[in-house]
Amino acid sequence: MERRKRSLVSRWAAFGAVALLGLAGPAGASTVSDLVREAKALEAAHEEDRAIRRYTDALELDPTCAPAYLGLADLRARRGDTREAERVYSVALEHVPALHVALVGRARVRRVLGAAREGDLDLELYLNHEEDLSEMRELAGWYGEEGRTAAQLAVWRRLYASALRIGAEVAVIREARANVRALQILLEATDPVVSPAESDPVRLGLAAMARRGG
């Protein structure tokens, strides 16, 4: 009797092991990390449809897998599936709110989709969380394309201050300083407070204070 019980236990243990292997994922992958690694390998081999399937498999197993979201969304964006890429980035931010880099990806695809303001807001939100000089530069460029000179100046000023604080490369500091000064001059030429059209003593005094930052 005891021998029979041990035999049954062994059979159920073996069945359980087989079942777990079956749940582990396709193509012999045993973990979410394995699926993501396989997806990246398939991307490198230009088997993009299979890579998408593996990223999706990983997210089905773990809806909080940040590398799978980023890999899938980036791949969709590269293929020109911008609407789907935007959806993946949005789902990623719902499930992993701290995945701030997804805001950068979504900002870019939104601009491709013609939603420039929404893209700006995404990148602004990202920069509220991260001190990223490269993305500050990108946002300043976007503002320039949109003719938002005051907003562009504000970003270059922030970039300049951050670059000084963290000890960025001299070229970065010089570029930021040059852009700040150029945009200041541009704004002064169009700002009636800083550059009054009339020779009014009061307005001229206000202009002088504005130029001094007073």
Buried (B, 14 or more C-beta within 10 A) or exposed (E): EEEEEEEEEEEEEEEEEEEEEEEBBEEEBEEBBBBBBBBBEBBEEEBBEBBBBBBBBBBEBBBEBBBBBBBBBBBBBEEEBBEBBBBBBEBBBEBBEEBBBBBBBBBBBBBBBEBBEBBBBBBBBBBEEEEBBEBBBBBBEBBBEEEBBEBBBBBBBBBBEBBEEEEBEEEBBEBBBEBBEEBBEBBBEEBEEBBBEEEEEEBEEBBEEBEEEE
